[in-house]
Amino acid sequence: MKKQVKGYLAFAFLGGIMLTSGVLIAVTGYDPDVDYAAMNDPEITLTGTPADNFPDNQRTTFCNSGGDAKSTDYIQEYLIPTECTSPLAIISDYDGNVWFAETNTGNLGMFNPVTEIFAEYENPTWPDGGRSMMWGIDYAPDGSVWFTDETFDSIWKFSTIDEKYERLSYPTSGGDSLPQKLTIAGSQIIVNDFTGNKLTILDVNPSADDVNYLSVPSAIDDSVTADFALDANDDIWYTNWLYQQGGFLVKFNQNDYRNDVSNSGEQFLPLIDYISAYALPVQLLTPNGITFSDNGLLWIADTTSSSFFSFDPSTEEFIQYVTSEPIFETYGNQTGVIKSPISRPYWIENNDQGQLVFNEQTANNISIMDPKIQTLVEYHVPSKNPNWGDCDNGVDVLDNCGIAQVFDFTISGDKIWFTEWVENKIGVVDTSVPLPLEIQLEANTLNLKPGKSQEFEYTISMKSQNDISELFLVASTTHDFLTANVLDNSADLVAILDDPSDTIMIPTLISASDDALPGTYKILLGTQYGDITISKYLTVIIE
């Protein structure tokens, strides 16, 4: 039981995604030797499915809220045949098949996009009722799928050829390890130990019985070690941080370290000589996802805000970006307690077009940001689970309210596949579908002095024959001292575009308060229509 509590506590700690953390901690696997009636526990109706791991009154929260697979013009969902698998980590293979880890069964699932048929592979050594958050997964050239398992401190290998599982114990210290994300790089498997204060590099040699590994300790005592990325020199970048207290971006020069160890004849050398650390900006409190773009910039997602950040290793400069505000249906706010809804960007990756892809957990979005042209497209996932939003006021439940807990995604060509952890579904974004409109800015850069304002226009241009009748404006900023206000009092603008060739000019007022700090900032300007939000970043330089 201790291990399950540890894992789900870390899950709640990661993004603050629970209504209360006690909800998850109270949910354990079904034990046939326990007299639940005598304990006055919630009723459990046995179904012979993985749903038996939850009491009846929590099955809509963790298994599925009752909805079938849904679709939009850009997204198609698929319902997993087995009930309540709780899919999380997801990856595609070289043939385009999609593999995903089932956190409520210990099994791997596979979906063939051509036949649209699921296959699920039973893990014979998985204990009955066992549950584990499986955050990391990757596909190896030999046709194996590797994935992490935090409950049992394990890394699993599944051979897609002979359909067999192998378990590798993850090196732990003091029982506080939580192997999270996983990447295969040659013969190495890199794993961040989220609560174990280390990054682990395992050397998996198929011809050897033993697995050699190197653990790089955290730069901060009692901190967490989050996601990682490799640069063009194979240096490993990752973050160490304390919850709501900040931390460091860390670079480990593994090639120089290994060369020096080999040349010295020593088994180990002091790691500190091969590590560089950069203080994170005070606004970046919960860095999770991290990746490099083609231009050499590092990008970090912040899960306790609506922001993500770029970092230029050559100048050591961070720049903060922002998403659009979550739509009302994702959070509901039936009780009125949510004053400032946030999108919570979680993981972030780059695709083969030089774009960034990230999931916005509490906005129920899969998003694509193009660093070259500074655009952001946010695709809204249609399924929502009301148990994860403020959707019930005790009298009414808002229709189509909540979030599906889209925790992971994988990029396969022009498709982005993702999992819905509490809806028992996988889905796919088809980025080849043309966008219905385009955002054009009057200028890409605006210079302001503290205490000054300047009028600025951007244009919404039609690109299709779609019947677009409602456009809701987006104007998001990263700091309170910088604002963007639409001048015609149409913050909730409804624009009637009778002619598909029409354009609409949006006059705005960009203002910097007297206490604005000099620097480079980003303002997001655009529009939300239906299931998609299209925006562009204006660079504001406060002198």
N, C-alpha and C positions, 0 to 999 in steps of 0.2 A: 504493500500500500504506500509506503514511503516514496517509492520511485514514481508512482503515478502522481502523487501530490506534487513532487518536485517538478515534474514535466509540465503539469498544467499551471502551476504557479508561474513558471517561466513564460508560459504561453500568455497568461494574463499580464505579466510584467512587461512583455515585449512591446505591446501596443496599447495597453489599457483597453482591450477590446471587450471586456466583460461588462455587463450591467453591474454585477458584483462578482468579485473573484470567488466567493464561496459557492456560487452556482456550479462551477466546474469541479471544484474540489470535492463536492458532495457526490459527484457522479462516478461510480465505480463499476467494475464488471459484476455480473450476476454470479453469485456463489450458491450452488445447489445445496450446500451443507448449512446455510444460514436460514433460520426461521424468521423470515421478514415480517410475518404477521405478528410474531411475538415482539419484534422490535418496533412495531408500528411504523414500518417503512412504507413508502409509496407502493402502490400495487404494481406488480410485474406480471404481465400476461406473456407466457412463453409462446413464441412463434416459430422457434427453430431457425431464426435468422439472426444476423448480428444486432438487430434491434433489441435483442434480449439483454444486451449490455446496459440498457437504460430503463429506468422505470417508465411506466406508461405515460405519465404526465410530462416527461421530458423528451419523448420521441419526436414530436414535431419540432422541438428546438434543435436537436442534434442529428436527426435522420432525414427529415424532409417536412416542409410545412404543408404538404398536400398538393403541391403543384406538379404538373407534367413539364416536360421539356418545352421551352419557349424559344421564340426567335424574333429578330428584328431584321432590318435591311442589311445589317452588317454582322450579326451574331446568330449562330445556331447552337442550341444546347442539345445534349443527349443524356437521357436518364440511365444510370447504371442499373442493370437488371437485378443484381443482388441488393436487397434492402439495407440501408444504413451502413455503407462501407466507409464513409467519411474520407473521401479522397483528398490528398494534400499534394505532395511533391509530384511533378509531372515532367516528362521528357519525351522527345521524339527520336526514333531511330533513323538509320540511313534510308530506309524504304518509306518513311513518312508515317509509320505506325506510331501510335501514341501510348506511352507507358505511364502508369500512375500508381502511387503507393496508397494502400487502403489502411488508414490509421486505426480503424475499428475491427480489422480482421487480421492484420499482419501479412496480407497477400499483396501481390502485384496484379494490376489489371492492365489489359491492353485493348485498344480500340483501333480497328482498321477503318480509316476514313473512306476507302473505296467501297468496301462492302457494308460499312456502317454496322459492323458486328463487334460485340464485346467478347473478350476471353478473360477469364480470371484464373489465376494459378495459385492453388492452395499451398500454403507454407506448412508442411507437416510438423515442424517443431514449434510452431507458435502455440502458446498456452491458451486454453479455453478462457474466453472472457478478457484476454489481454488487449490492451489498448496502448498506442504509442504515437506521439507526434513525430512524423517522418518528414522533415523539412528539406532534406537534401537528396538529390538523385542525379545520376549521369549515366550515359550510355558509352560503353567501351568498344573499340574497334573489333574485339574478339566476339562481339555479339552478346556481351553480358551487361546487365543493368545493376548498378550499385546504388544503394540507398542507406540513409542513416536511420537510427532507431534510438530515441532518447530514453525510453523506459528501461530497456535492457542494456544500455550502453554498448550498442552494437553497430557494426557496419555489415550490411548484407550484400551478397553477390548472388544474382539470379542469372543462370545461363539460359538464354532464349533458345539455344540449340537442343540441350537435353532436358530443359525445363526443371532444373534442380537448384535448390537454394544452398548456399554456404554462409555460415555466420562467422564473422571476425570480431573478436572482443575489442572494444575501443579502450585505449590506455587511459585509465582514470587515476585520480589522486584524491583520496579523501571522500569519494562517493558523490562529489558535486558536479560531475561532468554532464554535459548535454551536447552530444555531437549534433551539429545542426546542418549547415549547407555543405555540399560536397562537389568537388570538381576533379575530374580525371585529367591529368597532364602527363602524357607519356606513361612511364611506369609508376608515376606518383599519384597518390590520392590525397588531396588537400581537404582538410575538414577544420572548420572553426568550432571550438569547444565553448559554447555560449556562456555557461556558468562555471566552466573549469579553468578560466583565466589562461587560455593558451590556444595557439594555432598548431595543429598537428599535421605533419607531412609524412605519410606512410609510403614506403618503397615496397611495392608488391611485386615480387619476383616469382613468376609461375614455376620456376624450376627449384625454388627453395621452400623449405617447410616453414621457416621463420619469416616474419614481416618486420623489417627494420623501420624505425620511425624516429622523427625528430620533433620535439615539442618546443615551440617558441613561446616563452611565458609572456603574460600581459605586461604592458608598460605601467599599469596602475594596479595597486593591490586591491583585491576584492571587487574588481570591475568585471564586466562581461567582454567577451571577444566576439564581434559580430562578423558579418559577411566579408568576403575578400575578393580581390581581382588581381590578375597578373598584367603587368605592363609589357611593352615590346622587348624589354630586357629580361623578362621572367622574374623581375622583382615582384614580391607579393605585398599588396597593400590591403590593410584592414583597419578596423577601428576598435579601440578600447575605450569604454566609457562607464560612468556611474549614472544610475537612473536619475534624471532631472538635475544632474550636476556637471554635465559636460565630459570631455575626455580628449583623446588624441587620435589623429590619423597616423598610422604606423606603416613604414616601408621596411621590408626585410630583404636584403640583398642576398638571396640564397645561393646564387652562382659563385660569388666571391667567397662566401662561407665554405661551400663544399670544396672549392679549389684549394683554399688555404688549409682545410682539414686534411685533404689528400696529400698536399705537399709537406705538411708538418709532421705527418706520421702520428698525430694525436687523434684520439677518437672524437673529442669535442674541443671546441675553442669557445671563449667568451662570446656569447651572442650579441652583447651590447655594442660591440665594435661594428656590427653589420646591420644595425637598426637605426633608422631615423624617425623622429616623431614630430608631428605638427599639431599644435593646439587647435581644436575644433572651435568654430565661432560660437559665441554664447547662445545664438538662436538655434543651433543644431544640438538638440537634446537627446534624441533617440535614433542614431544612425543605424540603419539595418542594411538595405541593399546598397551595393557598390559596383561600379563598372567603369570601363574606359570607353570613350568615344574615339572615332577615327583620327581626330585632330590632337589626340594625346591628353585631353582633359579627363579628369576623374570626376565621376558623378556619384552623389550619395543621397539616398532617400531618407527622409526624417519622418518617423512613424508617429510622433506626437504633435504633428502640425499638418498643414497643407503644403509643405515646402519640400523641395529637393535642392541640392547645392552642386555647383561645379567647383573644382579645385584645379588650378594650373600649377603643376609641379615646378615649372620654370620660374614663376613669379611668386609662388606660395600664396596666391590670392584665392579666396573663396568668394563666390557670387551666389546669392540666394534667388531661387525661382519659386513660383507659386502656381498651384492649380486653380481651377475654378471652384466655386463653393459647391458642396454636395447639393443635389436637388432635394426638395422638401421630403419626397417620398422615402428617401433612404433613412431618415432619422425620425420623422413624424412629429416629434415635439408635442405630443398630446398632453404632457404634464407641464410644459412650458419651462422646463429646467435647462434646455439646451440653448444657450445664448449665442454661441459662436461655433457652428458645426464645422468640422474639419474633415479632410479627405483621407488622411493617413497614407501617404505613399509608402510602400512596403519593400518589395524587391525591385531591382532595376537591372536591365541587361541591354546590350546593343545588338542591332540586327545587321544584315549584310548590306544595307543601304546607308549605313552610318547614322541611323536613327536610334533613339533611346526608347525602350519599352518598359513601362512600370505599371504595377497594379495599385489602385487607390482603394484600400480596404473598405473604409466606411463610406466612400462615395459609390461603391459598387461599379467601378470603372476599370477598364483596361485602356491605357493611354500611350500615345506615341508622341515623342518630342523630337523635332528635327533641329539639332544644334546649328546647322548651316544656315537655315532660313528662319530659325527662331519661331517655329510654329508648334502648337500643341493641339492634338486631336484626342478627345476623350470619348471612348465607346462605352455606352451604358449597358450593363448586363441585365437582361430582362427579369430573371428570377430574383425574388426577395423573400427572406424569412422574417416575419414580423416579430419573432421572439428576440431578435437582435437589434431592434430599434425601439424608440419610444412611440409605439403604434397603438397602444391600448390605454384609454382613459377610464376604464372600468365600466363603460357603457357601450362605446363603439370601438371597433377596430378599423383603422384606416385601410382602405383597399390598396393592394400592391405596395405595401410598406415594409421596410426593413432592408437587410442586406443578406447576401448569400455566402459571405465569408470567402471571397475569392483570394486565396492565400498564395497561389503559385501559378506560374505560366511557363510556357516554352515556345520558342520561335521556330517555325518550320517553313521556310520560304516566305510567302506572303500571308501565311496563316499564323495566328497566335492562339495556341491551345491553353486552356486554363481549367482549374478545378474549383468546384463550389463545395466547400467542406461541410456545410450544414444543409445542403440541398441534394446531396448524393448524385451530383451531375458533373459532367465535364462540358466545356463549351469551346467554340472557336470563333475568333474574329477573322473575317476575310477582308484584309486590307486592300485587296484589288478592287473592291467595289468603289466606284467613283464617289467623291464627296459632293454634297449638294450645293455647296457654296464656298466662297473664298474670302479671307480677310486680308485687306491691304491697308497699310499704315501710311499716313501722310509723310512720315519720315521714320527711320529706324532708331534714331537717337534724339534725345531732347536734353538740353542743358538748362538747369535751374539753379537759382540761388536760394538759400534758406529764406523763408518768408515770402516767396514769390509764387505766382501762378502763371500758367500759359494755356491758351486754348489750343486744342489738338483735335484733328479729325481722323477717323478711320472709316473704311468703306466695306460694306457687306455686298458681295457680288454673287449673283446667281450663276450656277454652273450646270444646272440640269433643268428638266421640265417638271420636276416634282411640284406638287401642290403645296407650297410652303406658305402658311398663313400666319404662323406665330413664331416670332424670334425673340428670345429672352436674352437681354444683354449681359455680358460678362465684363466686369472691371475689377480685377483682384490685384492687391498690392501686398508687399512683404513687410512693410513697416507702418506704424501708426502715423508717422510724421510725413508720409507720402500718400496722397489721395488722388483718385480719378473719379470725377462726377460727370454724368451726362447732363448737358446743359438744358435739354428740353423737358426735364422732369420725367423722363421715361426710363427709370431704372428697371421697370418691368415692362419695357416697350413691347407692344404688339404691333408689328409692322406688316401691313397688307401689301404684298407684292403681286400685283395683278399680271404683270408681264414677266415671263421667265428671264428676260434680258435686263430687267430692272436692277438698279443698285440703290443702296440707301446709304447716305452719309450720316455718321454718328458724331456729332460735335461733343467734345468732352473738355473738362477743365482739369488740368494736371497741376496739383498744388503741393508745395513743400512748406511745412510749418517752420516757425522761427528756430526751433530746436533741431531741425534736420541736420544730420551728420554728413559731412562730405563723403562721397563714395559713388560707386556704380550700383544701380538698383534696376529691378525688372518689374514692369507692370504688365499684366495679362489683359488684353482687350479682345473681345470676340462675341460670339453668340451661341446660345444653346437652342437647338431645335429637336424636339422629340427625343430620340435615343442617342444623339451625338452632340458634342460641343466642339466648336472649331474656333481657335483663338490664335493670337500672335503676340509675341513679347516686344514691348517697347523698352529700350534701354534709356534710363534716366540717369544723367550724371549731375549730382549735386556738387556744386563748386565750393 
